[in-house]
Amino acid sequence: MATIPDAMTESDRRHRIWFFPDKFWQATKHMPKDEAASLMEEVERYAAAGDVQALSKYPFVFVGDPYKKKKSGSAA
């Protein structure tokens, strides 16, 4: 059985797309159902295409590992 190289696995983690339903429902709370469904279809198309730049504009989508602490580069 072949194993996946560690570098490829790390790359996949950096580009993993996370969807947060609770944030989606908050963002679409006052939208008509058809508009919210259209928004979800748009997000799904971008995710299927792997367009992380387009996905970054949505507050309920995160690309990468949302639980990994970011390094803070404090310039003092």
MIBAPA-304845 format. One record per residue: x, y, z of N, C-alpha, C in turn; residue number from 1. Coordinates in nm, 4 decimals. Example, Ala and Ser with C-alpha at 12.3 -4.5 7.8 and 13.67 -1.06 7.14 Angstrom:
2
<n_u: 1.3190 n_v: -0.5690 n_w: 0.7800 ca_u: 1.2300 ca_v: -0.4500 ca_w: 0.7800 c_u: 1.3200 c_v: -0.3300 c_w: 0.7800 nr: 1> $
<n_u: 1.2850 n_v: -0.2250 n_w: 0.7080 ca_u: 1.3670 ca_v: -0.1060 ca_w: 0.7140 c_u: 1.2900 c_v: 0.0030 c_w: 0.7870 nr: 2> $
This chain:
76
<n_u: 0.0838 n_v: -0.1175 n_w: 0.0000 ca_u: 0.0000 ca_v: 0.0000 ca_w: 0.0000 c_u: 0.0888 c_v: 0.1245 c_w: 0.0000 nr: 1> $
<n_u: 0.0613 n_v: 0.2168 n_w: -0.0877 ca_u: 0.1420 ca_v: 0.3387 ca_w: -0.0996 c_u: 0.1034 c_v: 0.4388 c_w: 0.0091 nr: 2> $
<n_u: 0.2013 n_v: 0.5153 n_w: 0.0543 ca_u: 0.1744 ca_v: 0.6173 ca_w: 0.1545 c_u: 0.1815 c_v: 0.7547 c_w: 0.0897 nr: 3> $
<n_u: 0.1092 n_v: 0.8487 n_w: 0.1475 ca_u: 0.1091 ca_v: 0.9859 ca_w: 0.0972 c_u: 0.2292 c_v: 1.0579 c_w: 0.1575 nr: 4> $
<n_u: 0.3049 n_v: 1.1275 n_w: 0.0740 ca_u: 0.4201 ca_v: 1.2011 ca_w: 0.1277 c_u: 0.3752 c_v: 1.3081 c_w: 0.2275 nr: 5> $
<n_u: 0.4582 n_v: 1.3294 n_w: 0.3310 ca_u: 0.4247 ca_v: 1.4283 ca_w: 0.4343 c_u: 0.4077 c_v: 1.5676 c_w: 0.3764 nr: 6> $
<n_u: 0.4881 n_v: 1.6046 n_w: 0.2777 ca_u: 0.4796 ca_v: 1.7382 ca_w: 0.2184 c_u: 0.3433 c_v: 1.7591 c_w: 0.1536 nr: 7> $
<n_u: 0.2914 n_v: 1.6574 n_w: 0.0871 ca_u: 0.1614 ca_v: 1.6702 ca_w: 0.0233 c_u: 0.0513 c_v: 1.6825 c_w: 0.1285 nr: 8> $
<n_u: 0.0625 n_v: 1.6081 n_w: 0.2338 ca_u: -0.0353 ca_v: 1.6143 ca_w: 0.3415 c_u: -0.0353 c_v: 1.7531 c_w: 0.4038 nr: 9> $
<n_u: 0.0801 n_v: 1.8101 n_w: 0.4279 ca_u: 0.0905 ca_v: 1.9448 ca_w: 0.4841 c_u: 0.0292 c_v: 2.0469 c_w: 0.3894 nr: 10> $
<n_u: 0.0530 n_v: 2.0319 n_w: 0.2609 ca_u: -0.0043 ca_v: 2.1216 ca_w: 0.1621 c_u: -0.1557 c_v: 2.1143 c_w: 0.1643 nr: 11> $
<n_u: -0.2101 n_v: 1.9937 n_w: 0.1749 ca_u: -0.3546 ca_v: 1.9756 ca_w: 0.1810 c_u: -0.4130 c_v: 2.0450 c_w: 0.3039 nr: 12> $
<n_u: -0.3434 n_v: 2.0398 n_w: 0.4146 ca_u: -0.3922 ca_v: 2.1051 ca_w: 0.5366 c_u: -0.3958 c_v: 2.2557 c_w: 0.5203 nr: 13> $
<n_u: -0.2987 n_v: 2.3104 n_w: 0.4494 ca_u: -0.2952 ca_v: 2.4552 ca_w: 0.4303 c_u: -0.4091 c_v: 2.5041 c_w: 0.3419 nr: 14> $
<n_u: -0.4602 n_v: 2.4197 n_w: 0.2547 ca_u: -0.5647 ca_v: 2.4606 ca_w: 0.1613 c_u: -0.6994 c_v: 2.3964 c_w: 0.1920 nr: 15> $
<n_u: -0.7132 n_v: 2.3375 n_w: 0.3080 ca_u: -0.8401 ca_v: 2.2766 ca_w: 0.3465 c_u: -0.9435 c_v: 2.3869 c_w: 0.3659 nr: 16> $
<n_u: -1.0653 n_v: 2.3635 n_w: 0.3188 ca_u: -1.1719 ca_v: 2.4631 ca_w: 0.3265 c_u: -1.2670 c_v: 2.4239 c_w: 0.4391 nr: 17> $
<n_u: -1.2852 n_v: 2.5168 n_w: 0.5318 ca_u: -1.3725 ca_v: 2.4941 ca_w: 0.6460 c_u: -1.4975 c_v: 2.5795 c_w: 0.6301 nr: 18> $
<n_u: -1.6120 n_v: 2.5199 n_w: 0.6555 ca_u: -1.7395 ca_v: 2.5893 ca_w: 0.6489 c_u: -1.8017 c_v: 2.5877 c_w: 0.7879 nr: 19> $
<n_u: -1.8440 n_v: 2.7037 n_w: 0.8362 ca_u: -1.9022 ca_v: 2.7148 ca_w: 0.9685 c_u: -2.0513 c_v: 2.7462 c_w: 0.9565 nr: 20> $
<n_u: -2.1361 n_v: 2.6426 n_w: 0.9692 ca_u: -2.2802 ca_v: 2.6615 ca_w: 0.9503 c_u: -2.3426 c_v: 2.7674 c_w: 1.0413 nr: 21> $
<n_u: -2.2981 n_v: 2.7741 n_w: 1.1675 ca_u: -2.3566 ca_v: 2.8725 ca_w: 1.2587 c_u: -2.3318 c_v: 3.0145 c_w: 1.2094 nr: 22> $
<n_u: -2.2136 n_v: 3.0410 n_w: 1.1565 ca_u: -2.1828 ca_v: 3.1737 ca_w: 1.1016 c_u: -2.2616 c_v: 3.1990 c_w: 0.9727 nr: 23> $
<n_u: -2.2824 n_v: 3.0923 n_w: 0.8935 ca_u: -2.3623 ca_v: 3.1054 ca_w: 0.7709 c_u: -2.5055 c_v: 3.1433 c_w: 0.8061 nr: 24> $
<n_u: -2.5624 n_v: 3.0741 n_w: 0.9049 ca_u: -2.7015 ca_v: 3.1030 ca_w: 0.9417 c_u: -2.7141 c_v: 3.2435 c_w: 0.9988 nr: 25> $
<n_u: -2.6156 n_v: 3.2903 n_w: 1.0708 ca_u: -2.6187 ca_v: 3.4283 ca_w: 1.1216 c_u: -2.6120 c_v: 3.5285 c_w: 1.0074 nr: 26> $
<n_u: -2.5260 n_v: 3.5019 n_w: 0.9097 ca_u: -2.5088 ca_v: 3.5935 ca_w: 0.7963 c_u: -2.6312 c_v: 3.5970 c_w: 0.7055 nr: 27> $
<n_u: -2.7081 n_v: 3.4892 n_w: 0.7036 ca_u: -2.8223 ca_v: 3.4810 ca_w: 0.6128 c_u: -2.9559 c_v: 3.4841 c_w: 0.6855 nr: 28> $
<n_u: -2.9535 n_v: 3.5207 n_w: 0.8134 ca_u: -3.0737 ca_v: 3.5163 ca_w: 0.8966 c_u: -3.1909 c_v: 3.5952 c_w: 0.8359 nr: 29> $
<n_u: -3.1633 n_v: 3.7111 n_w: 0.7804 ca_u: -3.2696 ca_v: 3.7980 ca_w: 0.7289 c_u: -3.2819 c_v: 3.7931 c_w: 0.5769 nr: 30> $
<n_u: -3.2153 n_v: 3.6969 n_w: 0.5144 ca_u: -3.2228 ca_v: 3.6807 ca_w: 0.3688 c_u: -3.3413 c_v: 3.5926 c_w: 0.3323 nr: 31> $
<n_u: -3.4001 n_v: 3.6166 n_w: 0.2159 ca_u: -3.5009 ca_v: 3.5216 ca_w: 0.1670 c_u: -3.4348 c_v: 3.3852 c_w: 0.1430 nr: 32> $
<n_u: -3.5125 n_v: 3.2776 n_w: 0.1559 ca_u: -3.4567 ca_v: 3.1423 ca_w: 0.1442 c_u: -3.3876 c_v: 3.1198 c_w: 0.0109 nr: 33> $
<n_u: -3.4458 n_v: 3.1701 n_w: -0.0991 ca_u: -3.3851 ca_v: 3.1472 ca_w: -0.2301 c_u: -3.2524 c_v: 3.2214 c_w: -0.2452 nr: 34> $
<n_u: -3.2402 n_v: 3.3381 n_w: -0.1818 ca_u: -3.1144 ca_v: 3.4129 ca_w: -0.1855 c_u: -3.0061 c_v: 3.3405 c_w: -0.1047 nr: 35> $
<n_u: -3.0431 n_v: 3.2881 n_w: 0.0108 ca_u: -2.9484 ca_v: 3.2120 ca_w: 0.0938 c_u: -2.9048 c_v: 3.0845 c_w: 0.0217 nr: 36> $
<n_u: -2.9980 n_v: 3.0181 n_w: -0.0454 ca_u: -2.9647 ca_v: 2.8970 ca_w: -0.1205 c_u: -2.8712 c_v: 2.9296 c_w: -0.2357 nr: 37> $
<n_u: -2.8946 n_v: 3.0425 n_w: -0.3009 ca_u: -2.8084 ca_v: 3.0860 ca_w: -0.4108 c_u: -2.6671 c_v: 3.1159 c_w: -0.3596 nr: 38> $
<n_u: -2.6585 n_v: 3.1786 n_w: -0.2434 ca_u: -2.5289 ca_v: 3.2078 ca_w: -0.1820 c_u: -2.4549 c_v: 3.0786 c_w: -0.1502 nr: 39> $
<n_u: -2.5261 n_v: 2.9802 n_w: -0.0972 ca_u: -2.4638 ca_v: 2.8520 ca_w: -0.0643 c_u: -2.4136 c_v: 2.7829 c_w: -0.1905 nr: 40> $
<n_u: -2.4902 n_v: 2.7893 n_w: -0.2994 ca_u: -2.4470 ca_v: 2.7303 ca_w: -0.4263 c_u: -2.3208 c_v: 2.7991 c_w: -0.4776 nr: 41> $
<n_u: -2.3148 n_v: 2.9304 n_w: -0.4622 ca_u: -2.1963 ca_v: 3.0065 ca_w: -0.5045 c_u: -2.0729 c_v: 2.9619 c_w: -0.4261 nr: 42> $
<n_u: -2.0890 n_v: 2.9480 n_w: -0.2952 ca_u: -1.9787 ca_v: 2.9040 ca_w: -0.2096 c_u: -1.9350 c_v: 2.7633 c_w: -0.2485 nr: 43> $
<n_u: -2.0308 n_v: 2.6758 n_w: -0.2745 ca_u: -1.9985 ca_v: 2.5386 ca_w: -0.3147 c_u: -1.9230 c_v: 2.5358 c_w: -0.4467 nr: 44> $
<n_u: -1.9595 n_v: 2.6216 n_w: -0.5422 ca_u: -1.8879 ca_v: 2.6276 ca_w: -0.6709 c_u: -1.7429 c_v: 2.6718 c_w: -0.6503 nr: 45> $
<n_u: -1.7238 n_v: 2.7750 n_w: -0.5680 ca_u: -1.5866 ca_v: 2.8215 ca_w: -0.5404 c_u: -1.5052 c_v: 2.7136 c_w: -0.4700 nr: 46> $
<n_u: -1.5678 n_v: 2.6423 n_w: -0.3770 ca_u: -1.4979 ca_v: 2.5361 ca_w: -0.3041 c_u: -1.4602 c_v: 2.4226 c_w: -0.3983 nr: 47> $
<n_u: -1.5516 n_v: 2.3847 n_w: -0.4868 ca_u: -1.5231 ca_v: 2.2768 ca_w: -0.5820 c_u: -1.4103 c_v: 2.3159 c_w: -0.6764 nr: 48> $
<n_u: -1.4038 n_v: 2.4442 n_w: -0.7106 ca_u: -1.2987 ca_v: 2.4925 ca_w: -0.8000 c_u: -1.1684 c_v: 2.5177 c_w: -0.7250 nr: 49> $
<n_u: -1.1733 n_v: 2.5196 n_w: -0.5925 ca_u: -1.0536 ca_v: 2.5453 ca_w: -0.5125 c_u: -1.0122 c_v: 2.6915 c_w: -0.5151 nr: 50> $
<n_u: -1.1080 n_v: 2.7821 n_w: -0.5387 ca_u: -1.0794 ca_v: 2.9256 ca_w: -0.5476 c_u: -1.0757 c_v: 2.9853 c_w: -0.4072 nr: 51> $
<n_u: -0.9616 n_v: 2.9719 n_w: -0.3411 ca_u: -0.9497 ca_v: 3.0164 ca_w: -0.2022 c_u: -0.9564 c_v: 3.1682 c_w: -0.1901 nr: 52> $
<n_u: -0.9152 n_v: 3.2396 n_w: -0.2927 ca_u: -0.9218 ca_v: 3.3854 ca_w: -0.2880 c_u: -1.0678 c_v: 3.4317 c_w: -0.2855 nr: 53> $
<n_u: -1.1518 n_v: 3.3715 n_w: -0.3679 ca_u: -1.2936 ca_v: 3.4066 ca_w: -0.3695 c_u: -1.3612 c_v: 3.3661 c_w: -0.2391 nr: 54> $
<n_u: -1.3224 n_v: 3.2520 n_w: -0.1841 ca_u: -1.3830 ca_v: 3.2040 ca_w: -0.0596 c_u: -1.3462 c_v: 3.2912 c_w: 0.0601 nr: 55> $
<n_u: -1.2329 n_v: 3.3595 n_w: 0.0531 ca_u: -1.1874 ca_v: 3.4389 ca_w: 0.1672 c_u: -1.2783 c_v: 3.5583 c_w: 0.1961 nr: 56> $
<n_u: -1.3653 n_v: 3.5946 n_w: 0.1029 ca_u: -1.4543 ca_v: 3.7093 ca_w: 0.1268 c_u: -1.5751 c_v: 3.6724 c_w: 0.2136 nr: 57> $
<n_u: -1.5955 n_v: 3.5447 n_w: 0.2373 ca_u: -1.7103 ca_v: 3.5008 ca_w: 0.3171 c_u: -1.6693 c_v: 3.4822 c_w: 0.4626 nr: 58> $
<n_u: -1.7429 n_v: 3.5432 n_w: 0.5561 ca_u: -1.7056 ca_v: 3.5315 ca_w: 0.6977 c_u: -1.7311 c_v: 3.3931 c_w: 0.7566 nr: 59> $
<n_u: -1.8023 n_v: 3.3075 n_w: 0.6866 ca_u: -1.8353 ca_v: 3.1745 ca_w: 0.7375 c_u: -1.7519 c_v: 3.0656 c_w: 0.6728 nr: 60> $
<n_u: -1.6492 n_v: 3.1055 n_w: 0.5960 ca_u: -1.5589 ca_v: 3.0099 ca_w: 0.5315 c_u: -1.4169 c_v: 3.0440 c_w: 0.5740 nr: 61> $
<n_u: -1.3379 n_v: 2.9407 n_w: 0.6038 ca_u: -1.1984 ca_v: 2.9601 ca_w: 0.6407 c_u: -1.1140 c_v: 2.8614 c_w: 0.5613 nr: 62> $
<n_u: -1.0044 n_v: 2.9101 n_w: 0.5064 ca_u: -0.9139 ca_v: 2.8234 ca_w: 0.4312 c_u: -0.7880 c_v: 2.8035 c_w: 0.5151 nr: 63> $
<n_u: -0.7527 n_v: 2.6793 n_w: 0.5380 ca_u: -0.6361 ca_v: 2.6461 ca_w: 0.6195 c_u: -0.6796 c_v: 2.5684 c_w: 0.7417 nr: 64> $
<n_u: -0.6120 n_v: 2.5886 n_w: 0.8518 ca_u: -0.6454 ca_v: 2.5221 ca_w: 0.9768 c_u: -0.6903 c_v: 2.6288 c_w: 1.0760 nr: 65> $
<n_u: -0.8195 n_v: 2.6400 n_w: 1.1019 ca_u: -0.8685 ca_v: 2.7462 ca_w: 1.1903 c_u: -0.8272 c_v: 2.7276 c_w: 1.3356 nr: 66> $
<n_u: -0.7784 n_v: 2.6110 n_w: 1.3708 ca_u: -0.7408 ca_v: 2.5830 ca_w: 1.5084 c_u: -0.5908 c_v: 2.5957 c_w: 1.5331 nr: 67> $
<n_u: -0.5161 n_v: 2.6219 n_w: 1.4265 ca_u: -0.3720 ca_v: 2.6383 ca_w: 1.4404 c_u: -0.3432 c_v: 2.7830 c_w: 1.4782 nr: 68> $
<n_u: -0.2629 n_v: 2.7997 n_w: 1.5807 ca_u: -0.2301 ca_v: 2.9358 ca_w: 1.6245 c_u: -0.1406 c_v: 3.0028 c_w: 1.5215 nr: 69> $
<n_u: -0.1764 n_v: 3.1275 n_w: 1.4920 ca_u: -0.0951 ca_v: 3.2043 ca_w: 1.3977 c_u: 0.0253 c_v: 3.2619 c_w: 1.4697 nr: 70> $
<n_u: 0.1368 n_v: 3.2672 n_w: 1.3980 ca_u: 0.2570 ca_v: 3.3265 ca_w: 1.4563 c_u: 0.2405 c_v: 3.4774 c_w: 1.4528 nr: 71> $
<n_u: 0.2621 n_v: 3.5395 n_w: 1.5664 ca_u: 0.2513 ca_v: 3.6842 ca_w: 1.5731 c_u: 0.3900 c_v: 3.7443 c_w: 1.5569 nr: 72> $
<n_u: 0.4046 n_v: 3.8253 n_w: 1.4566 ca_u: 0.5326 ca_v: 3.8913 ca_w: 1.4301 c_u: 0.5304 c_v: 4.0309 c_w: 1.4872 nr: 73> $
<n_u: 0.5553 n_v: 4.0426 n_w: 1.6168 ca_u: 0.5520 ca_v: 4.1737 ca_w: 1.6800 c_u: 0.6839 c_v: 4.2464 c_w: 1.6572 nr: 74> $
<n_u: 0.6713 n_v: 4.3596 n_w: 1.5892 ca_u: 0.7901 ca_v: 4.4431 ca_w: 1.5632 c_u: 0.7988 c_v: 4.5475 c_w: 1.6721 nr: 75> $
<n_u: 0.8977 n_v: 4.5364 n_w: 1.7571 ca_u: 0.9114 ca_v: 4.6307 ca_w: 1.8685 c_u: 1.0336 c_v: 4.7144 c_w: 1.8554 nr: 76> $
